[in-house]
Amino acid sequence: MITIELLRHLCNNNNVIWTAHVLERLQQRGIFRRDVRNAILTGDIIEQYPEDYPYPSCLILGTMLNGQNLHVVCGVNSEQIFIITAYYPNLDKFEDDYKTRKGRL
């Protein structure tokens, strides 16, 4: 299982990998790298995907520097975080807490 402490440690040590694809998506969504980092440093893991390839990944709910909620999906090995995507959670897919997916028991 991925722990938020590991993610924060790696993030604080600048062991974050940003692909061209994720940077393009962030730009399209008006999300800055500093906001993704802040979400990791302030957030909680709300879903785990241990079977993801090539590394286990997770979904984090955190906040941007302006206080807005942000979801971050990242993969991790013992040395690096791989940012997969980040997006603004919406109430079409999540409950009011932005942690619980709608339609799940």
C-alpha positions, -999 to 999 in steps of 0.1 A, spaced: 0 0 0 11 35 -8 13 59 21 8 96 21 39 99 41 60 83 13 44 106 -13 51 137 8 87 126 14 93 121 -23 76 153 -32 96 173 -6 128 158 -21 118 168 -57 115 132 -68 85 139 -90 83 129 -127 62 151 -150 55 137 -185 49 160 -215 14 145 -216 5 154 -180 20 189 -184 -2 195 -215 -33 183 -196 -25 205 -166 -21 235 -189 -54 228 -206 -71 226 -171 -53 257 -157 -36 237 -130 0 245 -120 27 221 -108 29 240 -75 -8 232 -70 -3 195 -77 26 195 -52 4 213 -26 -24 188 -31 0 160 -24 15 177 7 -20 186 21 -41 158 9 -51 123 17 -51 91 -4 -88 83 -11 -83 53 -35 -55 28 -41 -48 10 -73 -22 -16 -63 -25 -36 -96 -17 -6 -119 13 -10 -142 41 -3 -142 37 10 -106 10 10 -81 -10 42 -81 -35 61 -60 -59 90 -61 -53 119 -37 -78 146 -26 -59 177 -17 -61 214 -21 -45 239 -44 -27 269 -31 -60 289 -34 -78 263 -13 -97 247 -42 -101 209 -41 -79 189 -65 -77 153 -74 -42 139 -82 -35 105 -96 1 93 -93 21 62 -95 50 55 -72 80 33 -67 103 36 -37 122 65 -53 99 86 -75 63 98 -79 50 97 -114 22 123 -119 -5 106 -141 -31 134 -141 -47 160 -120 -82 174 -123 -109 193 -104 -133 168 -88 -169 173 -98 -202 164 -81 -214 144 -111 -190 116 -102 -183 122 -65 -203 129 -34 -202 162 -16 -170 151 3 -152 147 -31 -139 114 -16 -167 90 -23 -176 80 -58 -213 81 -66 -229 47 -72 -205 28 -50 -218 9 -20 
